[in-house]
Amino acid sequence: PEPETAQLAIQHGALKDKRAGAGRLGVEIDKEAIPGLLSRQIVTDNGELKSRASTEAEEQFGFGISYTPASRGDAKGSIETEHKRMHAHLDHRLPGSTHGKPKSRGQVHPAAEALWNYAEYMGELIRWIVWHNTIEEVPDMAPDDMLLSVPRIAPTRYNIYQWLDRKGLNVSLNVDYEALRAFTLPDIDAVVAKNGIRLIGRIHGRKTQLLRLRYTS
């Protein structure tokens, strides 16, 4: 993926209400099932997110990006562990899974058995994320006060997040989502003309002004 794709992932994470996106994939979710937040620190591979635009985003929106060294999975152990869990609970149960192994001689190529398209897979991934957030109990991650509360509060990730949020312990950044969304829109060449700003596009390989698209203020 390109840096722009990675920035869209950050933008989507900050989106407070993800119901519309899930609905387009045929999945109904509660608004609170996947909370929207912008983390103060983002850990990422030493790869696609590294760009001048990402550095500018750090300055504009106040978050930091930590790039782990290449070929050092141990530097981001929590991420690699979560990937392994995701593969075990979803990916390796799908038709066409490689189970993380290369095809051996005489074996049917896994792609020949892969029956799901992108939308079908993403729908199942969203359902898994909702289960991961709202149903799976993780008492080792819960504060002691929450575990001792009466009546009992199920120690799911969602309930833990809500508990910490009510206690004022949510340290995620307040962000103007529309500003973040505007930042991640694609850059397009344009020229300032006497009657406004005109976009530049390619038609049959040649750059030309798109005369029917004009911006004035």
C-alpha positions in Angstrom: 0.0 0.0 0.0 1.0 3.6 -0.5 1.3 6.2 2.3 -2.1 7.5 1.4 -3.7 4.2 2.0 -2.1 3.9 5.5 -3.3 7.5 6.3 -6.8 6.4 5.4 -6.5 3.6 8.0 -5.7 6.3 10.7 -8.6 8.4 9.4 -11.0 5.5 9.6 -9.9 4.7 13.1 -10.8 8.2 14.2 -14.3 7.9 12.7 -16.8 7.9 15.6 -19.6 6.2 13.9 -18.6 3.3 11.6 -22.2 1.9 11.1 -22.5 3.3 7.5 -19.3 1.6 6.3 -20.3 -1.7 7.9 -23.8 -1.4 6.5 -22.4 -1.2 2.9 -20.9 -4.6 3.6 -24.1 -6.0 4.9 -23.2 -5.9 8.5 -25.3 -4.1 11.2 -23.2 -3.0 14.2 -23.9 -0.8 17.2 -22.3 2.7 17.1 -20.3 1.9 20.3 -19.0 -1.5 19.1 -15.9 -0.1 17.4 -15.1 3.2 19.2 -13.5 6.0 17.1 -10.3 7.5 18.5 -7.0 9.0 17.4 -4.1 7.5 19.4 -1.3 9.8 20.6 1.3 7.3 19.5 1.1 4.9 16.5 3.5 2.0 16.1 4.0 0.9 12.5 6.3 -1.0 10.2 9.3 0.8 8.7 7.4 1.0 5.4 4.3 2.5 3.7 3.4 5.1 6.3 6.8 6.8 6.2 6.4 9.9 4.0 6.5 13.6 4.1 2.7 13.7 4.3 2.8 11.5 7.5 5.3 13.9 9.1 3.0 16.8 8.2 0.0 15.0 9.7 2.0 14.4 13.0 2.6 18.2 13.2 -1.0 19.2 12.3 -2.9 16.7 14.5 -0.5 16.2 17.3 0.1 12.4 17.2 3.4 10.6 16.9 4.5 7.7 14.7 7.1 5.1 15.9 8.7 3.2 13.0 10.0 -0.2 14.1 13.3 -1.5 12.5 13.0 -3.6 9.3 12.8 -7.4 9.9 12.4 -6.9 13.7 9.0 -8.4 14.6 10.0 -8.5 18.2 10.0 -4.7 18.3 6.2 -4.8 17.8 5.3 -8.0 19.6 1.8 -6.9 20.6 0.9 -6.2 16.9 2.3 -9.5 15.7 0.5 -11.4 18.4 -2.8 -9.7 17.5 -2.3 -10.6 13.8 -1.7 -14.3 14.8 -4.9 -14.3 16.8 -6.8 -12.8 13.9 -5.4 -15.4 11.5 -6.3 -18.3 13.9 -9.8 -17.1 14.6 -10.8 -16.0 11.1 -8.4 -16.2 8.2 -7.2 -19.8 8.6 -10.8 -21.1 8.8 -11.7 -19.7 5.4 -11.6 -21.7 2.2 -8.3 -21.1 0.4 -6.3 -20.3 3.5 -2.5 -21.1 3.1 -2.3 -21.6 6.9 0.9 -19.5 6.6 2.7 -22.2 4.6 3.9 -22.2 1.0 2.2 -24.6 -1.5 3.9 -28.0 -1.7 4.4 -30.0 -4.9 1.3 -31.7 -6.0 -1.0 -29.7 -3.7 -3.9 -27.8 -5.1 -3.2 -24.1 -5.1 -5.1 -22.5 -2.2 -6.3 -19.7 -4.5 -8.3 -22.2 -6.5 -10.4 -22.9 -3.4 -10.8 -19.3 -2.3 -14.5 -18.5 -2.7 -14.9 -15.2 -0.9 -14.6 -11.8 -2.5 -13.4 -8.6 -0.7 -16.9 -7.6 0.6 -17.6 -11.1 2.0 -14.3 -11.2 3.8 -14.6 -7.7 5.2 -18.0 -8.5 6.5 -16.7 -11.5 8.5 -13.7 -9.4 9.7 -16.0 -6.7 11.0 -18.1 -9.4 12.8 -14.9 -10.8 14.3 -13.8 -7.3 15.5 -17.2 -6.7 17.2 -16.9 -10.1 19.0 -13.3 -9.2 19.9 -14.5 -5.8 21.4 -17.8 -6.6 23.0 -18.0 -10.4 23.8 -14.6 -11.8 24.4 -13.7 -11.3 28.1 -10.1 -10.2 29.0 -10.0 -9.9 32.8 -6.2 -9.5 32.7 -6.7 -6.2 31.0 -9.4 -4.8 33.4 -8.7 -2.5 36.3 -9.1 -4.1 39.7 -11.9 -1.7 40.7 -13.9 -2.8 37.7 -13.4 -6.5 38.4 -14.7 -5.9 42.0 -17.7 -3.9 41.0 -21.2 -5.0 42.0 -23.2 -5.8 39.9 -20.6 -7.5 37.8 -19.4 -5.8 34.7 -18.2 -8.2 32.0 -14.5 -7.4 31.4 -14.8 -7.0 27.7 -12.5 -4.6 25.8 -15.5 -2.3 25.2 -16.5 -2.2 28.8 -12.9 -1.6 29.9 -12.7 1.3 27.4 -16.0 2.8 28.7 -14.9 2.3 32.3 -11.6 4.1 31.7 -13.3 6.8 29.7 -15.7 7.6 32.6 -12.8 7.8 35.0 -11.2 10.4 32.8 -8.3 8.1 31.7 -8.9 8.3 28.0 -5.7 9.9 26.6 -6.7 9.7 22.9 -6.5 13.0 21.0 -9.5 15.2 20.4 -9.5 15.7 16.6 -11.5 17.6 14.1 -12.5 14.6 12.0 -13.5 16.7 8.9 -10.0 18.3 9.0 -8.4 14.9 9.2 -10.6 13.6 6.4 -9.7 16.7 4.2 -6.0 16.0 4.9 -6.3 12.5 3.5 -8.1 13.5 0.3 -6.0 13.0 -2.8 -3.8 15.8 -4.2 -4.8 17.0 -7.6 -2.9 19.4 -9.9 -4.6 22.7 -10.5 -3.9 26.1 -12.0 -5.1 29.6 -10.9 -6.9 31.3 -13.8 -8.4 34.7 -14.0 -11.9 33.3 -13.4 -11.1 30.8 -10.7 -9.1 27.6 -10.0 -9.2 24.9 -12.6 -8.2 21.3 -12.1 -5.6 19.7 -14.3 -6.3 16.1 -15.6 -4.9 13.7 -18.1 -6.9 13.0 -21.2 -5.3 10.5 -23.6 -2.0 10.9 -21.7 -1.9 14.7 -22.1 -2.3 17.1 -19.3 -5.2 19.6 -19.9 -7.5 21.8 -17.9 -10.8 20.2 -17.0 -12.9 23.1 -18.2 -16.2 22.1 -16.7 -14.7 21.9 -13.2 -13.9 25.4 -11.7 -13.6 26.5 -8.1 -14.4 30.1 -7.1 -14.7 31.7 -3.7 
